Amino acid sequence: MKICPYCATELTEEIYRDTVCPNCKKPLHTCICCLFYDVNAHWHCREDVDELVKYVDEENFCEQFKLTNKSLTQDKNKKDIKAFESLFG
C-alpha cells in the first residue's frame, strides 16, 4: 500500500514526475518522499546519483525514485520532541 508521506492519504495511482497527493496537493516525486533519501548519505541519496538535487521538496526526474512508506510528519514530530526534551528534560 502506498501512502502520502505528508498526510498519510492512501494512494492508488502510479507516481509520476507531476503526481501530487489528492488530499494535501503536495508533489510526491521528490527526493524527500523517496525511500533512498538520507541526509547522511552522499548528496543525500543512498543510490548512486550523478549530482546533488538542490531542492529536495520539488518534483524531479530521478529514475531511482521509489516512494517511501513512512510518514514525514511523524519523523519531524519525533525530532522536535527529542529536541524539546533535551532542553527541558
Phi and psi restraints in degrees (value plus and minus 20) as a CYANA .aco file:
   2 LYS   PHI    -119.3   -79.3
   2 LYS   PSI     118.5   158.5
   3 ILE   PHI    -151.0  -111.0
   3 ILE   PSI     134.6   174.6
   4 CYS   PHI     -90.9   -50.9
   4 CYS   PSI     106.7   146.7
   5 PRO   PHI     -85.1   -45.1
   5 PRO   PSI     -39.4     0.6
   6 TYR   PHI    -107.0   -67.0
   6 TYR   PSI     -65.5   -25.5
   7 CYS   PHI    -143.6  -103.6
   7 CYS   PSI     -19.9    20.1
   8 ALA   PHI      46.7    86.7
   8 ALA   PSI       0.3    40.3
   9 THR   PHI     -89.7   -49.7
   9 THR   PSI     115.4   155.4
  10 GLU   PHI     -89.3   -49.3
  10 GLU   PSI     113.3   153.3
  11 LEU   PHI    -129.3   -89.3
  11 LEU   PSI     113.5   153.5
  12 THR   PHI    -130.4   -90.4
  12 THR   PSI     -36.7     3.3
  13 GLU   PHI    -116.7   -76.7
  13 GLU   PSI     144.7   184.7
  14 GLU   PHI     -86.5   -46.5
  14 GLU   PSI     132.9   172.9
  15 ILE   PHI    -118.6   -78.6
  15 ILE   PSI      96.0   136.0
  16 TYR   PHI    -131.3   -91.3
  16 TYR   PSI     155.3   195.3
  17 ARG   PHI     -74.4   -34.4
  17 ARG   PSI     -58.3   -18.3
  18 ASP   PHI    -121.8   -81.8
  18 ASP   PSI      -6.6    33.4
  19 THR   PHI     -91.6   -51.6
  19 THR   PSI     113.3   153.3
  20 VAL   PHI    -140.9  -100.9
  20 VAL   PSI     135.9   175.9
  21 CYS   PHI     -85.9   -45.9
  21 CYS   PSI     112.2   152.2
  22 PRO   PHI     -86.9   -46.9
  22 PRO   PSI     -38.7     1.3
  23 ASN   PHI    -114.3   -74.3
  23 ASN   PSI     -80.3   -40.3
  24 CYS   PHI    -113.6   -73.6
  24 CYS   PSI     -28.9    11.1
  25 LYS   PHI      47.4    87.4
  25 LYS   PSI      -2.4    37.6
  26 LYS   PHI    -106.9   -66.9
  26 LYS   PSI     126.8   166.8
  27 PRO   PHI     -86.7   -46.7
  27 PRO   PSI     122.5   162.5
  28 LEU   PHI    -125.0   -85.0
  28 LEU   PSI     -47.1    -7.1
  29 HIS   PHI    -107.2   -67.2
  29 HIS   PSI      48.6    88.6
  30 THR   PHI    -149.8  -109.8
  30 THR   PSI     140.9   180.9
  31 CYS   PHI     -78.6   -38.6
  31 CYS   PSI     -65.2   -25.2
  32 ILE   PHI     -85.0   -45.0
  32 ILE   PSI     -42.4    -2.4
  33 CYS   PHI    -114.4   -74.4
  33 CYS   PSI     -15.8    24.2
  34 CYS   PHI    -111.9   -71.9
  34 CYS   PSI     124.2   164.2
  35 LEU   PHI     -79.2   -39.2
  35 LEU   PSI     -50.5   -10.5
  36 PHE   PHI    -110.2   -70.2
  36 PHE   PSI     -23.4    16.6
  37 TYR   PHI     -88.2   -48.2
  37 TYR   PSI     108.7   148.7
  38 ASP   PHI    -173.7  -133.7
  38 ASP   PSI      93.7   133.7
  39 VAL   PHI     -83.3   -43.3
  39 VAL   PSI     -38.0     2.0
  40 ASN   PHI    -111.1   -71.1
  40 ASN   PSI     -26.7    13.3
  41 ALA   PHI    -109.8   -69.8
  41 ALA   PSI     142.7   182.7
  42 HIS   PHI     -80.2   -40.2
  42 HIS   PSI     107.1   147.1
  43 TRP   PHI      33.6    73.6
  43 TRP   PSI       8.5    48.5
  44 HIS   PHI      42.0    82.0
  44 HIS   PSI       7.0    47.0
  45 CYS   PHI    -160.0  -120.0
  45 CYS   PSI     113.5   153.5
  46 ARG   PHI    -101.1   -61.1
  46 ARG   PSI     -25.5    14.5
  47 GLU   PHI    -115.1   -75.1
  47 GLU   PSI     145.9   185.9
  48 ASP   PHI    -103.6   -63.6
  48 ASP   PSI      81.2   121.2
  49 VAL   PHI    -132.0   -92.0
  49 VAL   PSI     133.2   173.2
  50 ASP   PHI    -104.1   -64.1
  50 ASP   PSI     -41.3    -1.3
  51 GLU   PHI    -175.0  -135.0
  51 GLU   PSI     140.2   180.2
  52 LEU   PHI     -91.7   -51.7
  52 LEU   PSI     116.1   156.1
  53 VAL   PHI    -115.1   -75.1
  53 VAL   PSI      96.2   136.2
  54 LYS   PHI     -90.3   -50.3
  54 LYS   PSI     -60.8   -20.8
  55 TYR   PHI    -130.6   -90.6
  55 TYR   PSI      71.3   111.3
  56 VAL   PHI     -91.8   -51.8
  56 VAL   PSI     -31.1     8.9
  57 ASP   PHI    -123.6   -83.6
  57 ASP   PSI      -9.6    30.4
  58 GLU   PHI    -131.2   -91.2
  58 GLU   PSI     131.0   171.0
  59 GLU   PHI     -80.3   -40.3
  59 GLU   PSI     128.3   168.3
  60 ASN   PHI    -164.3  -124.3
  60 ASN   PSI     160.0   200.0
  61 PHE   PHI    -125.0   -85.0
  61 PHE   PSI      -3.7    36.3
  62 CYS   PHI     -77.4   -37.4
  62 CYS   PSI     108.4   148.4
  63 GLU   PHI    -101.7   -61.7
  63 GLU   PSI     -38.1     1.9
  64 GLN   PHI    -105.9   -65.9
  64 GLN   PSI     -23.5    16.5
  65 PHE   PHI     -73.7   -33.7
  65 PHE   PSI     113.3   153.3
  66 LYS   PHI    -163.3  -123.3
  66 LYS   PSI     104.0   144.0
  67 LEU   PHI     -80.8   -40.8
  67 LEU   PSI     110.9   150.9
  68 THR   PHI     -87.5   -47.5
  68 THR   PSI     139.8   179.8
  69 ASN   PHI    -131.9   -91.9
  69 ASN   PSI       0.0    40.0
  70 LYS   PHI    -141.3  -101.3
  70 LYS   PSI     138.3   178.3
  71 SER   PHI    -105.4   -65.4
  71 SER   PSI     108.0   148.0
  72 LEU   PHI     -91.9   -51.9
  72 LEU   PSI     -52.1   -12.1
  73 THR   PHI     -91.1   -51.1
  73 THR   PSI     -55.5   -15.5
  74 GLN   PHI     -84.7   -44.7
  74 GLN   PSI     -63.4   -23.4
  75 ASP   PHI     -82.3   -42.3
  75 ASP   PSI     -63.3   -23.3
  76 LYS   PHI     -84.5   -44.5
  76 LYS   PSI     -62.3   -22.3
  77 ASN   PHI     -82.0   -42.0
  77 ASN   PSI     -60.4   -20.4
  78 LYS   PHI     -83.1   -43.1
  78 LYS   PSI     -61.6   -21.6
  79 LYS   PHI     -85.1   -45.1
  79 LYS   PSI     -61.9   -21.9
  80 ASP   PHI     -83.3   -43.3
  80 ASP   PSI     -61.7   -21.7
  81 ILE   PHI     -84.9   -44.9
  81 ILE   PSI     -62.4   -22.4
  82 LYS   PHI     -82.0   -42.0
  82 LYS   PSI     -63.3   -23.3
  83 ALA   PHI     -83.0   -43.0
  83 ALA   PSI     -62.7   -22.7
  84 PHE   PHI     -81.9   -41.9
  84 PHE   PSI     -67.1   -27.1
  85 GLU   PHI     -84.9   -44.9
  85 GLU   PSI     -53.6   -13.6
  86 SER   PHI     -88.1   -48.1
  86 SER   PSI     -48.3    -8.3
  87 LEU   PHI     -97.8   -57.8
  87 LEU   PSI     -61.5   -21.5
  88 PHE   PHI    -136.2   -96.2
  88 PHE   PSI     -19.1    20.9
